[in-house]
Amino acid sequence: MAPLPEKSRQICRNHIFALFLCLTLFCLWFVPGLQGVVRANHSVVPEGGSLLDQAHSVKDNNDLVLVKVPSKGSGGAVKATLFALIGGIGLFMFGIHLMSEGLQKAAGNRIKSVLGKLTGKPIYGLVLGTVITAIIQSSSATTVMVVGFVNAGLLEFTQSIGVILGANIGTTVTTQVVALKLDQFALPAIGLGMIMYLFFDARKVKQAGQAVMGFGLLFLGIVIMKNAIPPEAKETIRHLFLMSSGTLKGTLFGLLVGTVATAIVQSSSITVSLIVILAFQGLVTDLKEVIPLILGCNIGTCTTALLASLKTDREAQRAAAAHTFFNIFGALMTLTIFYHLYLWVIPKIGGNMPHQIANLHVMIKLVDAVIFVPIVRPFSRFLTWFVPEKRILARELARPHYLIEGIKQDPTAALELAIKETVRFGGICRAVIKTAMDGFTYNDEELLKRGHIYAQAARTLRNTIMDFVIDLSARDISEDEAKKVANIIVSLYNFDKVLTQARKLLKLGQTKAACNIPLMGSALEELKKIYHEVDDALTEVSGRLPEFHR
């Protein structure tokens, strides 16, 4: 049986997701015993009947929240609390992911256009990085995008430093939003987002609907988490916060916990927001308790960019290293220089503890940026020394220099990288032909052997590029992007045909060299003429390939 078209599969996935979400909300509201209703003063509505029936009894309180209410000593109390926390954290993380992905899709081409026009002034990069990250709600996504753009040659390394600093500031928007306590908008946002996503055909409306639905799921997760922590567990959590303050051992403990937790979830926005949520429960009473944790979260978020840069060129690796150095040096400066200043200034600004934590997060990032922006160029020279260039070996030809798996979420940047890698593949094909030509002409067996190694590496690289663009084509990309994918595949096919002929020439050259057969003058001239024509054609195709995708 023939497989369903991609559009049909996408429609099926949409309806399955909608059905799952509807069933979840149905259980949340109507199934007796799954949830309880808790007032803001923690008084419990008597159980019995459905949740909706219980909710009608709460008329004098607008802070109606959904939460499992385990009875003390109940055998299922621990299990129910654990399930509620896991579900709440899952909804929260999925909401941030869904919102970030929708906003990235909606703004992808514009981001590329703006980044392409970025000037060399670090302050412009700082502002741009702040705005982009505030829009897409993920500093990790912005940093990975910047690493990809540097790798693709769309950004210079020095320009990228300002953008990365701005990304550190923009990521604090999520924490500020969580501190606003917009719980009452959670379910309406989910419903509105679902309507926009399922019942409108316009791509931009669908992407906006995805972002709105993610916003609602984010706050639904917050509602569940905030009210799922039983009183007996709060003392334990409170003790953990106290362990993170006051002593060197406690500070190191807080740094470690924040770093590991953020490295696991790949987002400092999530981990710092969780701290804000716990502060709503009265589990944080002093900023001293959270400063090491926040600094650890800032360090842990660097792992995303570092992992994304493993298979990139040196410039992109320097950009990822810049992100890591910023956050590590920023943590050291906070602990040694600005610690007491923050403890004095933040309470003066005002607000409850959740708002103070959110403001602290912003101030740490702003101070770091103010310190680093004036020294961007000297710092870039330091990183150039710290991450030096390396000589490319023959075996490294098969390794992609531009492709980054993590950037497939941004098709615009991913296509730029695929084009760069395809042009590089064409250059390797030219090198194979040149090697085959010289080995065939001079009966050089060593050169012919090296040509076979290059050819095998080129074929491996072609397969890697092909897998990358085919995987990209299976994603939710625009019609224009699909055409670009098709052009890349055609270019790979044409380059590969030339590579196949070069391999045949290499085999013929080995036979000729083994028999030590000389090449006559007229034949040599004719072979050189053909070689130059092929080389010129490959050069022209490689040069024009990026133009086809503008």
C-alpha positions as CSV (number, residue, x, y, z in Angstrom):
1,M,0.0,0.0,0.0
2,A,1.3,3.4,-1.0
3,P,2.3,5.7,1.9
4,L,0.2,8.8,2.7
5,P,1.4,12.1,1.3
6,E,3.2,14.3,3.8
7,K,0.2,16.8,3.9
8,S,-2.2,14.0,4.8
9,R,0.2,12.7,7.5
10,Q,0.4,16.2,8.9
11,I,-3.4,16.5,9.0
12,C,-3.6,13.1,10.8
13,R,-1.0,14.3,13.3
14,N,-2.9,17.5,14.0
15,H,-6.2,15.6,14.6
16,I,-4.5,13.1,16.9
17,F,-2.9,15.9,18.9
18,A,-6.2,17.7,19.1
19,L,-8.0,14.5,20.3
20,F,-5.3,13.9,22.9
21,L,-5.5,17.5,24.2
22,C,-9.3,17.4,24.4
23,L,-9.2,14.1,26.3
24,T,-6.7,15.5,28.7
25,L,-8.8,18.6,29.4
26,F,-11.9,16.5,29.7
27,C,-10.3,14.3,32.4
28,L,-8.9,17.4,34.1
29,W,-12.4,18.9,34.4
30,F,-14.9,16.1,34.6
31,V,-13.4,12.8,35.9
32,P,-14.1,12.5,39.6
33,G,-11.2,11.9,42.0
34,L,-8.5,12.9,39.5
35,Q,-8.2,16.5,40.8
36,G,-9.4,18.7,43.6
37,V,-10.1,22.4,43.8
38,V,-8.0,24.5,46.1
39,R,-8.6,28.1,47.2
40,A,-5.8,30.6,47.4
41,N,-6.0,30.1,51.2
42,H,-5.5,26.3,50.7
43,S,-8.9,25.4,52.0
44,V,-10.1,22.2,50.3
45,V,-13.4,21.8,48.7
46,P,-15.0,18.6,49.8
47,E,-14.5,15.7,47.4
48,G,-17.3,13.9,45.7
49,G,-18.9,14.3,42.3
50,S,-17.0,15.8,39.4
51,L,-14.5,18.6,39.5
52,L,-17.0,20.9,37.7
53,D,-19.5,20.3,40.5
54,Q,-17.0,21.1,43.1
55,A,-15.9,24.2,41.3
56,H,-19.4,25.7,41.6
57,S,-19.0,25.8,45.3
58,V,-16.1,28.2,45.0
59,K,-17.7,31.6,44.3
60,D,-15.8,34.1,46.3
61,N,-12.3,33.4,45.0
62,N,-10.9,34.1,41.5
63,D,-7.8,32.1,42.0
64,L,-9.4,28.8,41.2
65,V,-6.7,26.3,40.5
66,L,-6.5,22.6,39.5
67,V,-4.4,20.4,41.7
68,K,-4.3,16.9,43.2
69,V,-5.1,17.1,46.8
70,P,-3.6,14.1,48.5
71,S,-4.8,13.3,52.0
72,K,-2.1,13.1,54.6
73,G,-1.3,9.5,55.2
74,S,-3.0,8.4,52.1
75,G,-1.3,5.5,50.3
76,G,-1.7,7.3,47.0
77,A,-0.5,10.7,48.2
78,V,3.1,10.4,47.1
79,K,2.2,8.9,43.8
80,A,-0.5,11.5,43.1
81,T,1.9,14.4,43.9
82,L,4.6,12.9,41.8
83,F,2.3,12.5,38.8
84,A,1.0,16.0,39.2
85,L,4.6,17.4,39.4
86,I,5.7,15.4,36.4
87,G,2.7,16.4,34.4
88,G,3.0,20.0,35.3
89,I,6.7,20.2,34.4
90,G,6.0,18.4,31.2
91,L,3.2,20.8,30.2
92,F,5.4,23.7,31.2
93,M,8.4,22.6,29.1
94,F,6.3,21.5,26.2
95,G,4.5,24.9,26.3
96,I,7.8,26.8,26.1
97,H,8.9,24.5,23.3
98,L,5.7,24.9,21.3
99,M,5.6,28.7,21.8
100,S,9.3,29.1,20.9
101,E,8.9,26.8,17.8
102,G,5.9,28.7,16.5
103,L,7.5,32.1,17.0
104,Q,10.7,30.9,15.3
105,K,8.8,29.6,12.3
106,A,6.9,32.9,12.0
107,A,10.1,35.0,12.3
108,G,12.7,32.8,10.6
109,N,13.1,34.6,7.3
110,R,13.0,38.1,8.9
111,I,15.7,37.1,11.4
112,K,17.9,35.9,8.5
113,S,17.3,39.2,6.7
114,V,18.1,41.3,9.7
115,L,21.2,39.3,10.7
116,G,22.5,39.6,7.1
117,K,22.4,43.4,7.4
118,L,24.0,43.5,10.8
119,T,26.9,46.0,11.0
120,G,30.1,45.5,12.8
121,K,29.1,47.6,15.9
122,P,28.7,45.3,18.9
123,I,25.9,47.5,20.4
124,Y,23.7,46.8,17.3
125,G,24.3,43.0,17.7
126,L,23.4,43.4,21.4
127,V,20.1,45.0,20.7
128,L,19.3,42.6,17.9
129,G,20.1,39.5,20.0
130,T,17.9,40.9,22.8
131,V,14.9,41.5,20.5
132,I,15.3,38.1,18.7
133,T,15.5,36.1,21.9
134,A,12.6,38.1,23.5
135,I,10.5,37.1,20.4
136,I,11.4,33.4,20.2
137,Q,11.7,33.0,23.9
138,S,14.9,30.9,23.8
139,S,18.5,32.0,24.2
140,S,19.6,28.5,23.3
141,A,17.8,28.6,20.0
142,T,19.3,32.1,19.2
143,T,22.8,30.9,20.1
144,V,22.5,27.8,18.0
145,M,21.1,30.0,15.1
146,V,24.1,32.3,15.5
147,V,26.5,29.4,15.5
148,G,24.9,28.2,12.3
149,F,25.0,31.6,10.6
150,V,28.7,32.0,11.5
151,N,29.3,28.6,10.1
152,A,27.4,29.5,6.9
153,G,29.3,32.7,6.5
154,L,26.2,34.9,7.1
155,L,27.8,36.5,10.2
156,E,31.3,37.3,11.1
157,F,32.6,35.9,14.4
158,T,33.1,39.4,15.9
159,Q,29.5,40.4,15.0
160,S,28.1,37.3,16.6
161,I,29.5,38.1,20.0
162,G,27.2,41.1,20.4
163,V,24.2,39.0,19.3
164,I,25.1,36.3,21.9
165,L,25.3,38.9,24.6
166,G,21.9,40.2,23.6
167,A,20.5,36.6,23.6
168,N,21.5,36.4,27.3
169,I,19.4,39.5,28.0
170,G,16.4,38.5,25.9
171,T,16.0,35.1,27.6
172,T,15.0,36.9,30.9
173,V,11.7,37.8,29.3
174,T,10.3,34.3,30.0
175,T,11.0,34.7,33.7
176,Q,9.3,38.1,33.8
177,V,6.2,36.6,32.1
178,V,6.1,33.8,34.6
179,A,6.3,36.3,37.5
180,L,3.2,38.1,36.2
181,K,0.9,35.3,37.3
182,L,-1.3,35.0,34.2
183,D,-2.8,31.7,35.3
184,Q,-6.4,32.7,34.4
185,F,-5.4,33.0,30.7
186,A,-4.1,29.4,30.4
187,L,-7.2,27.6,29.2
188,P,-8.5,30.4,27.0
189,A,-5.1,30.6,25.3
190,I,-5.1,26.8,24.6
191,G,-8.6,27.0,23.1
192,L,-7.8,30.0,21.0
193,G,-4.5,28.6,19.8
194,M,-6.1,25.3,18.9
195,I,-8.7,27.1,16.8
196,M,-6.1,29.1,15.0
197,Y,-3.9,26.0,14.3
198,L,-6.6,23.6,13.2
199,F,-9.2,25.7,11.4
200,F,-7.1,28.2,9.4
201,D,-5.1,27.4,6.3
202,A,-2.8,30.5,6.4
203,R,0.7,29.4,7.5
204,K,1.3,32.5,9.6
205,V,-2.0,32.0,11.4
206,K,-1.1,28.4,12.2
207,Q,2.3,29.4,13.5
208,A,0.7,32.1,15.7
209,G,-1.8,29.6,16.9
210,Q,1.0,27.2,17.8
211,A,2.7,30.0,19.8
212,V,-0.6,31.0,21.6
213,M,-1.3,27.3,22.5
214,G,2.2,27.0,23.8
215,F,1.6,30.1,26.0
216,G,-1.5,28.5,27.4
217,L,0.1,25.1,28.1
218,L,3.0,26.9,29.8
219,F,0.7,28.5,32.3
220,L,-1.4,25.4,32.7
221,G,1.8,23.6,33.7
222,I,2.6,26.4,36.2
223,V,-0.9,26.1,37.7
224,I,-0.5,22.4,38.3
225,M,3.1,22.7,39.6
226,K,2.3,25.5,42.0
227,N,-0.5,23.7,43.7
228,A,0.8,20.1,43.5
229,I,3.5,20.4,46.3
230,P,2.1,19.0,49.6
231,P,3.0,20.8,52.8
232,E,5.2,18.0,54.0
233,A,7.4,18.3,50.9
234,K,7.8,22.1,51.2
235,E,10.1,21.7,54.2
236,T,12.5,19.5,52.2
237,I,12.5,22.0,49.2
238,R,13.0,24.9,51.6
239,H,16.0,23.1,53.1
240,L,17.6,22.6,49.7
241,F,17.3,26.4,49.0
242,L,18.9,27.1,52.4
243,M,21.8,24.7,51.5
244,S,22.6,27.0,48.5
245,S,23.4,30.1,50.5
246,G,25.8,31.4,53.1
247,T,28.8,29.2,52.6
248,L,31.3,28.3,49.9
249,K,30.1,24.7,49.9
250,G,26.5,25.9,49.6
251,T,27.4,28.2,46.7
252,L,29.2,25.4,44.8
253,F,26.2,23.1,45.5
254,G,23.8,25.7,44.0
255,L,26.0,26.2,41.0
256,L,26.2,22.5,40.4
257,V,22.5,21.9,40.7
258,G,21.6,24.8,38.4
259,T,24.2,23.8,35.8
260,V,23.2,20.1,35.7
261,A,19.4,20.8,35.7
262,T,19.8,23.3,32.8
263,A,22.1,21.1,30.9
264,I,19.4,18.4,31.1
265,V,16.4,20.5,30.0
266,Q,18.6,22.6,27.6
267,S,17.0,25.9,28.7
268,S,17.8,28.4,31.4
269,S,14.4,30.0,30.9
270,I,12.8,26.8,32.2
271,T,15.0,26.3,35.2
272,V,14.9,29.9,36.4
273,S,11.1,30.0,35.8
274,L,10.8,26.9,38.0
275,I,12.6,28.8,40.8
276,V,10.1,31.7,40.4
277,I,7.2,29.2,40.6
278,L,8.6,27.8,43.9
279,A,9.0,31.3,45.2
280,F,5.2,31.8,44.7
281,Q,4.8,29.0,47.2
282,G,6.9,30.8,49.8
283,L,9.8,28.4,49.5
284,V,12.3,31.3,48.8
285,T,12.6,34.0,51.4
286,D,16.0,35.5,50.5
287,L,17.8,36.3,47.3
288,K,21.0,34.7,48.7
289,E,19.3,31.3,48.3
290,V,18.8,31.6,44.6
291,I,21.8,33.6,43.2
292,P,24.1,30.4,42.9
293,L,21.2,28.5,41.3
294,I,20.6,31.2,38.7
295,L,24.3,31.5,37.9
296,G,24.4,27.7,37.5
297,C,21.4,27.9,35.2
298,N,23.3,30.5,33.1
299,I,26.3,28.2,32.8
300,G,24.2,25.1,32.0
301,T,22.5,26.7,29.0
302,C,25.9,26.9,27.3
303,T,25.8,23.1,26.6
304,T,23.3,23.6,23.8
305,A,25.6,25.8,21.7
306,L,28.7,23.7,22.6
307,L,27.0,20.6,21.3
308,A,25.8,22.4,18.2
309,S,29.3,23.5,17.4
310,L,31.0,20.1,17.5
311,K,30.8,19.6,13.8
312,T,31.3,23.1,12.6
313,D,34.3,25.2,11.5
314,R,36.5,27.1,13.9
315,E,34.7,30.4,13.6
316,A,31.4,28.8,14.7
317,Q,33.2,27.0,17.6
318,R,34.6,30.3,18.7
319,A,31.1,31.8,18.8
320,A,30.0,28.9,21.0
321,A,33.1,29.3,23.2
322,A,32.2,33.1,23.5
323,H,28.8,32.2,24.9
324,T,30.4,29.8,27.5
325,F,33.1,32.3,28.6
326,F,30.5,35.1,29.0
327,N,28.4,33.1,31.4
328,I,31.3,31.6,33.4
329,F,33.0,35.0,33.7
330,G,29.6,36.6,34.5
331,A,29.1,34.1,37.3
332,L,32.6,34.8,38.8
333,M,32.0,38.6,38.7
334,T,28.6,38.2,40.4
335,L,30.0,36.1,43.2
336,T,33.2,38.2,43.7
337,I,32.2,41.8,42.8
338,F,28.5,42.4,42.5
339,Y,27.0,40.0,45.0
340,H,26.3,42.5,47.8
341,L,25.3,45.1,45.3
342,Y,22.5,42.9,43.9
343,L,21.3,42.0,47.4
344,W,21.0,45.7,48.1
345,V,19.6,47.0,44.8
346,I,17.0,44.4,43.9
347,P,14.8,44.8,47.1
348,K,14.9,48.6,46.5
349,I,13.3,48.1,43.1
350,G,10.4,46.5,45.0
351,G,8.0,43.6,44.2
352,N,7.4,40.3,45.9
353,M,10.0,37.6,45.9
354,P,9.1,36.0,42.5
355,H,9.4,39.5,40.9
356,Q,12.7,40.1,42.7
357,I,14.1,36.8,41.4
358,A,13.0,37.8,37.8
359,N,14.5,41.3,38.2
360,L,17.8,39.7,39.6
361,H,18.0,37.5,36.5
362,V,17.6,40.6,34.3
363,M,20.2,42.7,36.2
364,I,22.8,39.9,36.1
365,K,22.5,39.7,32.3
366,L,22.5,43.5,31.9
367,V,25.6,44.1,34.0
368,D,27.5,41.3,32.2
369,A,26.6,42.9,28.8
370,V,27.7,46.4,29.9
371,I,31.1,45.0,31.0
372,F,31.7,42.9,27.9
373,V,30.4,45.1,25.0
374,P,33.4,47.6,25.2
375,I,35.9,44.7,25.0
376,V,34.3,42.6,22.2
377,R,37.1,43.0,19.8
378,P,40.0,42.2,22.2
379,F,37.9,39.3,23.5
380,S,37.4,38.0,19.9
381,R,41.2,38.1,19.4
382,F,41.6,36.1,22.6
383,L,39.1,33.5,21.4
384,T,40.9,33.3,18.0
385,W,44.0,32.4,20.0
386,F,42.1,30.1,22.3
387,V,40.4,28.2,19.4
388,P,43.2,28.1,16.7
389,E,42.8,27.0,13.1
390,K,43.8,23.4,12.4
391,R,45.1,21.7,9.3
392,I,42.5,19.8,7.5
393,L,43.5,16.1,7.0
394,A,42.3,13.9,4.1
395,R,40.1,11.9,6.4
396,E,38.3,15.0,7.5
397,L,36.9,15.6,4.0
398,A,34.1,13.2,4.7
399,R,33.1,15.2,7.8
400,P,30.5,17.9,7.1
401,H,31.9,21.3,8.0
402,Y,28.7,23.3,7.9
403,L,25.8,21.0,8.7
404,I,24.3,21.2,12.3
405,E,21.6,18.9,13.3
406,G,20.2,21.2,15.9
407,I,19.5,24.0,13.4
408,K,17.0,22.0,11.4
409,Q,14.3,23.7,13.5
410,D,15.1,26.8,11.5
411,P,14.8,25.8,7.8
412,T,16.1,29.2,6.6
413,A,19.4,28.7,8.3
414,A,19.5,25.0,7.6
415,L,19.2,25.6,3.9
416,E,22.1,28.1,4.0
417,L,24.2,25.5,5.6
418,A,23.2,22.9,3.1
419,I,24.1,25.2,0.3
420,K,27.5,25.9,1.8
421,E,28.2,22.2,2.3
422,T,27.0,21.4,-1.3
423,V,29.4,24.0,-2.7
424,R,32.2,22.5,-0.5
425,F,31.2,19.1,-2.0
426,G,31.6,20.5,-5.5
427,G,35.1,21.8,-4.5
428,I,36.1,18.3,-3.3
429,C,34.9,16.9,-6.7
430,R,37.1,19.4,-8.5
431,A,40.0,18.3,-6.3
432,V,39.3,14.6,-7.1
433,I,39.3,15.4,-10.9
434,K,42.5,17.3,-10.6
435,T,44.2,14.5,-8.7
436,A,42.9,11.9,-11.2
437,M,44.1,14.1,-14.1
438,D,47.6,14.5,-12.7
439,G,47.9,10.8,-11.6
440,F,46.7,9.6,-15.0
441,T,49.0,12.0,-16.9
442,Y,52.2,11.2,-15.0
443,N,51.5,7.5,-14.0
444,D,51.7,8.5,-10.3
445,E,50.4,5.6,-8.4
446,E,50.6,7.4,-5.0
447,L,48.5,10.3,-6.4
448,L,46.0,7.9,-7.9
449,K,45.7,6.2,-4.5
450,R,45.1,9.5,-2.8
451,G,42.5,10.3,-5.4
452,H,40.5,7.2,-4.5
453,I,40.6,8.3,-0.8
454,Y,39.3,11.7,-1.8
455,A,36.6,10.2,-4.0
456,Q,35.4,7.9,-1.2
457,A,35.3,10.8,1.3
458,A,33.4,12.9,-1.2
459,R,30.8,10.1,-1.7
460,T,30.3,9.8,2.1
461,L,29.9,13.6,2.3
462,R,27.3,13.5,-0.5
463,N,25.3,10.9,1.4
464,T,25.4,13.0,4.6
465,I,24.2,16.1,2.7
466,M,21.5,14.1,1.0
467,D,20.2,12.7,4.3
468,F,20.2,16.2,5.8
469,V,18.2,17.8,3.1
470,I,15.7,14.9,2.8
471,D,15.1,15.1,6.6
472,L,14.6,18.8,6.2
473,S,12.1,18.3,3.4
474,A,10.0,16.1,5.7
475,R,9.5,19.0,8.1
476,D,7.0,21.8,8.0
477,I,8.7,24.0,5.4
478,S,7.3,26.5,2.9
479,E,6.8,25.9,-0.8
480,D,9.8,28.1,-1.6
481,E,12.0,26.2,0.8
482,A,10.9,22.9,-0.7
483,K,12.0,24.2,-4.1
484,K,15.4,25.1,-2.7
485,V,15.7,21.6,-1.2
486,A,15.0,20.2,-4.7
487,N,17.6,22.4,-6.3
488,I,20.2,21.2,-3.8
489,I,19.4,17.6,-4.5
490,V,19.7,18.2,-8.3
491,S,23.1,19.9,-7.7
492,L,24.3,17.0,-5.6
493,Y,23.2,14.6,-8.4
494,N,25.1,16.6,-11.0
495,F,28.3,16.9,-8.9
496,D,28.1,13.1,-8.2
497,K,27.9,12.3,-11.9
498,V,31.2,14.2,-12.4
499,L,32.7,12.3,-9.4
500,T,31.7,9.0,-10.9
501,Q,33.6,9.8,-14.1
502,A,36.6,10.9,-12.0
503,R,36.6,7.5,-10.2
504,K,36.6,5.8,-13.6
505,L,39.6,7.9,-14.7
506,L,41.4,6.9,-11.5
507,K,40.8,3.2,-12.1
508,L,42.0,3.6,-15.7
509,G,45.0,5.6,-14.5
510,Q,46.0,2.7,-12.1
511,T,45.9,0.3,-15.0
512,K,47.9,2.6,-17.2
513,A,50.5,3.2,-14.4
514,A,50.8,-0.5,-13.7
515,C,51.7,-1.1,-17.4
516,N,53.7,2.2,-17.5
517,I,52.0,3.3,-20.7
518,P,53.0,6.8,-21.7
519,L,50.4,9.4,-22.9
520,M,51.0,10.7,-26.4
521,G,51.2,14.5,-27.0
522,S,47.9,14.9,-28.9
523,A,46.0,12.7,-26.4
524,L,47.5,14.7,-23.5
525,E,46.3,18.0,-25.0
526,E,42.8,16.7,-25.7
527,L,42.6,15.4,-22.1
528,K,43.7,18.7,-20.7
529,K,41.2,20.5,-22.8
530,I,38.4,18.3,-21.5
531,Y,39.6,18.7,-17.9
532,H,39.6,22.5,-18.1
533,E,36.1,22.5,-19.6
534,V,34.8,20.3,-16.8
535,D,36.6,22.3,-14.2
536,D,35.2,25.6,-15.5
537,A,31.7,24.1,-15.5
538,L,32.1,23.0,-11.9
539,T,33.4,26.4,-10.9
540,E,30.5,28.1,-12.5
541,V,27.9,25.8,-10.9
542,S,29.5,26.2,-7.5
543,G,29.6,29.9,-7.8
544,R,26.0,30.2,-9.0
545,L,24.5,27.7,-6.6
546,P,24.0,30.3,-3.7
547,E,22.3,32.7,-6.2
548,F,19.6,30.1,-7.1
549,H,18.5,30.1,-3.5
550,R,18.1,33.8,-2.9
